[in-house]
Amino acid sequence: MIKHAAALTSALALSMVSSAAFAQCEEISFSDVGWTDITTTTAATKHVLEALGYSVDVKVLSVPVTFASLARSDIDVFLGNWMPSQSAAITPYTESGEIEVVGPNLAGTKYNLAVPAYTYEAGLKTYEDIAKFSDELDGKIYGIEPGNEGNTYIIGMIDAGEHGLGDFVVRESSEQGMLAEVQRAVDDQEPIVFLGWEPHPMNANFDIAYLTGGEEFFGGEGEVYTVTRPGLADECTNVGQFLKNLTFTLPMENEVMGMILDEGMEADEATLAWLQDNPDLPLSWLEGVTTLDGGDAVAAVKGALEL
């Protein structure tokens, strides 16, 4: 009887510990920095985690605030660490252990200053060429949201007078605001220099070319990494395994982003439709993963997302 009571007490204690562990990891928070590619990957990830029984909270933050928030453990996960362009911003955090790198979730990316093809053909092909077109460009380079590392790099070059850019200014805006300026320029066949990247429908919607000369910062082809607050993988091992499995493709992101930007679909709607049409990718994220309560992950995701 005593042995039975001790065993029961032990089992109850273990159950309480397990329940506490599950409860600790029941809600996972993400940063979405407002770029359509990261909105896409975050929404797709949210669908699958919710199907596994997790509660997902998505906060819209800038990149600098995202890194600081991860370091303070105010958020759990960021799927948009573009490398090498964010190297200077994130390296102090990773070296100190305040942010942990899970691994790449996308390969073959591009991120650099870009121009319409007609501007490229007119001779604006490198960073050194920008100043030659100062009057046509009205002394402006179009960026995205304030605090973005790409903007900061260009502003730094301007402040240092590199490439003859001392009289230029960076027009900071949202992704949508910048692309509206690109559309206006293309409609009028006017030159414009702006921050471009792939994956993004801009590569299909506009005939654009990327400048040479910024490789020391932007690099050539890059990768996007998943990063987390310190200790997440150890505390939430199931989520940690899921994040290790999590990878995307350029065609997937370009397609979904086109559904959002060109067709006006909401991110949740577009990503769910894509996942339903392409079930092999989300199911590949589930190897070694269970539901929140330890159940069959594949069955749960198939059922919840109607795959």
C-alpha positions in Angstrom: 0.0 0.0 0.0 2.8 2.4 0.9 4.7 1.5 -2.3 1.5 2.0 -4.3 1.0 5.4 -2.6 4.7 6.4 -3.3 4.4 5.4 -6.9 1.1 7.3 -7.2 2.8 10.4 -5.7 5.7 10.1 -8.0 3.5 9.7 -11.1 1.5 12.7 -9.9 4.6 14.8 -9.4 5.9 13.8 -12.9 2.5 14.7 -14.4 2.6 18.1 -12.7 6.1 18.8 -14.0 5.1 17.7 -17.5 2.0 19.9 -17.4 4.1 22.8 -16.2 6.5 22.3 -19.0 3.7 22.2 -21.5 2.1 25.3 -20.0 5.4 27.1 -20.1 5.6 26.6 -23.9 1.9 26.7 -24.7 2.2 30.2 -26.2 4.9 31.1 -28.7 5.5 34.7 -29.8 6.9 35.8 -33.1 8.2 39.1 -34.5 6.9 40.1 -37.9 9.0 43.1 -39.2 6.4 44.0 -41.8 8.1 42.6 -44.8 5.8 40.5 -46.9 8.2 37.6 -47.0 8.5 37.4 -43.2 4.7 37.9 -42.9 4.3 35.0 -45.2 6.7 32.6 -43.4 5.4 33.7 -40.0 1.7 33.1 -41.1 2.5 29.7 -42.5 4.4 28.7 -39.3 1.5 30.0 -37.2 -1.0 27.8 -39.0 1.0 24.6 -38.3 1.8 25.5 -34.7 -1.8 26.2 -33.9 -2.8 22.9 -35.5 -0.4 21.3 -33.1 -2.2 22.9 -30.2 0.0 26.0 -29.5 -1.2 29.5 -29.1 0.7 31.9 -31.4 1.2 35.6 -30.8 2.6 37.7 -33.6 4.0 41.2 -32.8 4.9 43.8 -35.5 8.3 45.2 -34.6 11.2 46.8 -36.4 14.4 44.7 -36.8 16.4 46.6 -34.1 13.5 46.2 -31.6 13.1 42.6 -32.6 16.7 41.8 -31.7 16.5 43.7 -28.4 13.2 42.0 -27.6 14.6 38.5 -28.3 17.6 39.4 -26.0 15.1 40.4 -23.2 13.0 37.3 -23.9 10.0 39.5 -24.7 9.5 37.5 -27.8 10.4 33.9 -28.7 11.1 33.6 -32.4 12.1 35.6 -35.5 12.1 34.0 -38.9 13.7 37.0 -40.8 17.4 37.2 -39.9 18.7 38.0 -43.4 22.4 37.3 -43.7 24.9 38.6 -44.3 23.1 42.0 -44.4 22.0 41.8 -40.8 25.4 40.5 -39.6 26.5 43.7 -37.9 23.2 44.2 -36.1 22.8 40.6 -34.8 26.4 39.5 -34.1 26.8 41.3 -30.7 23.7 39.4 -29.5 24.7 36.0 -30.8 28.2 36.3 -29.5 26.9 37.2 -26.1 24.4 34.4 -26.2 21.4 36.8 -25.9 20.1 35.4 -29.2 20.4 31.8 -30.4 20.6 30.8 -34.0 18.5 27.8 -35.0 19.7 27.6 -38.6 18.8 28.7 -42.1 15.2 28.5 -43.3 15.7 29.9 -46.8 18.7 29.9 -49.2 19.4 31.8 -52.4 18.2 35.2 -51.4 19.1 38.6 -52.9 19.2 42.0 -51.1 20.8 45.1 -52.6 20.1 48.4 -54.3 18.1 47.9 -57.5 17.0 49.9 -60.5 14.5 49.4 -63.3 16.0 47.6 -66.3 15.7 50.8 -68.5 17.8 52.7 -65.9 20.4 49.9 -65.8 20.6 50.0 -69.6 21.0 53.8 -69.5 24.2 53.2 -67.5 23.3 53.1 -63.8 24.8 49.7 -63.1 27.1 50.2 -60.0 27.2 52.2 -56.8 29.8 54.5 -58.5 27.2 55.3 -61.2 24.5 56.6 -58.8 26.1 60.0 -58.4 26.2 60.4 -62.2 22.4 60.3 -62.2 22.0 62.7 -59.3 19.7 65.2 -61.1 17.5 62.5 -62.7 17.2 60.8 -59.3 16.5 64.1 -57.5 19.3 63.1 -55.1 17.1 60.3 -53.5 17.5 56.6 -52.8 14.3 54.9 -51.7 14.5 52.6 -48.6 12.0 50.8 -46.4 11.2 51.3 -42.7 13.4 53.6 -40.5 15.9 51.6 -38.5 16.2 48.9 -41.2 19.9 47.8 -41.5 19.9 48.3 -45.3 18.8 51.9 -44.9 21.4 52.4 -42.1 24.1 51.1 -44.4 23.2 53.5 -47.2 22.8 56.4 -44.9 26.3 55.6 -43.5 27.8 55.7 -47.0 26.1 59.0 -47.7 27.4 60.5 -44.4 30.9 59.3 -45.3 30.6 60.7 -48.8 31.4 57.3 -50.4 30.8 56.8 -54.1 30.1 60.5 -54.4 26.8 60.1 -52.6 27.3 63.0 -50.1 24.4 65.0 -51.3 21.9 62.2 -51.5 19.2 61.4 -49.0 17.5 58.1 -48.2 13.7 58.3 -48.4 12.6 55.9 -45.6 9.1 54.4 -45.9 7.2 51.1 -45.6 7.8 48.3 -48.1 4.4 49.2 -49.7 5.3 52.9 -49.8 8.6 52.3 -51.5 7.1 50.0 -54.1 4.4 52.6 -54.8 7.3 55.0 -55.7 8.8 52.3 -57.9 5.5 51.8 -59.7 5.2 55.5 -60.2 8.7 55.8 -61.7 8.2 52.7 -63.9 4.8 54.1 -65.2 6.6 57.4 -66.1 9.8 55.6 -67.3 11.8 57.7 -64.8 15.0 56.5 -63.1 14.8 55.3 -59.5 17.2 53.6 -57.0 15.6 51.5 -54.3 16.2 48.6 -51.9 15.3 45.4 -53.7 15.2 41.7 -52.6 14.2 38.2 -53.5 12.0 36.4 -52.6 9.5 39.1 -53.6 6.9 39.6 -56.4 8.7 42.8 -57.3 11.1 40.6 -59.3 8.2 39.4 -61.5 6.2 42.6 -61.4 9.0 44.9 -62.5 11.9 44.3 -64.9 14.7 45.2 -62.5 18.4 44.8 -62.1 20.6 44.7 -59.0 23.6 47.1 -58.7 27.1 45.9 -58.1 29.4 47.5 -55.5 27.5 46.8 -52.3 28.7 43.2 -51.9 30.8 44.0 -48.9 27.6 44.7 -46.9 24.8 43.0 -48.8 26.8 40.1 -50.1 25.8 38.0 -53.1 23.2 35.3 -52.6 22.4 35.0 -49.0 20.3 33.0 -46.5 17.5 33.8 -44.0 17.9 32.3 -40.5 15.6 31.4 -37.7 16.7 32.9 -34.4 15.2 32.7 -30.9 15.4 34.0 -27.5 18.0 32.3 -25.3 17.0 28.9 -23.9 13.8 28.4 -26.0 15.0 25.1 -27.6 16.0 23.7 -24.2 12.8 24.8 -22.5 10.4 23.9 -25.3 12.1 20.9 -27.0 9.2 20.1 -29.2 9.0 23.6 -30.6 12.8 23.6 -30.9 12.7 20.5 -33.1 9.9 22.0 -35.2 12.0 25.2 -35.8 15.0 23.1 -36.8 12.9 21.4 -39.4 11.4 24.6 -40.7 12.5 25.5 -44.2 10.9 27.5 -47.1 11.6 27.9 -50.8 11.9 30.9 -53.1 9.1 29.7 -55.4 6.8 29.2 -52.3 7.5 32.6 -50.9 7.3 34.4 -54.3 3.9 32.7 -55.0 2.4 33.4 -51.7 3.7 37.0 -51.6 2.1 37.5 -55.0 -1.2 36.3 -53.6 -1.0 38.9 -50.9 0.4 41.8 -52.8 -1.1 41.4 -56.2 -4.4 39.6 -55.4 -5.1 41.4 -52.2 -5.4 38.2 -50.1 -4.8 38.3 -46.3 -1.6 36.6 -45.3 -3.4 33.9 -43.2 -5.8 33.2 -46.1 -3.0 33.0 -48.7 -0.7 30.8 -46.7 -3.4 28.4 -45.8 -4.4 28.1 -49.4 -0.8 27.4 -50.4 -0.3 24.9 -47.6 -3.4 23.0 -48.7 -2.2 22.9 -52.3 1.3 21.9 -51.3 1.0 19.6 -48.2 4.4 17.9 -48.6 6.2 21.0 -47.3 4.3 21.5 -44.0 4.3 17.8 -43.3 8.1 17.8 -43.8 8.4 20.1 -40.8 6.9 17.5 -38.4 9.6 14.8 -38.3 10.3 14.1 -34.6 7.6 16.6 -33.6 4.4 15.9 -31.6 1.3 18.0 -30.7 1.5 20.1 -27.6 0.1 17.3 -25.5 2.3 14.6 -27.1 -0.1 13.4 -29.8 0.3 12.6 -33.5 1.5 15.7 -35.2 0.9 14.6 -38.8 -2.7 13.6 -38.1 -3.4 16.8 -36.2 -2.0 19.1 -38.9 -3.8 17.2 -41.7 -7.0 17.4 -39.8 -6.8 21.0 -38.7 -5.5 22.4 -42.1 -7.6 20.0 -44.2 -4.5 18.8 -46.1 
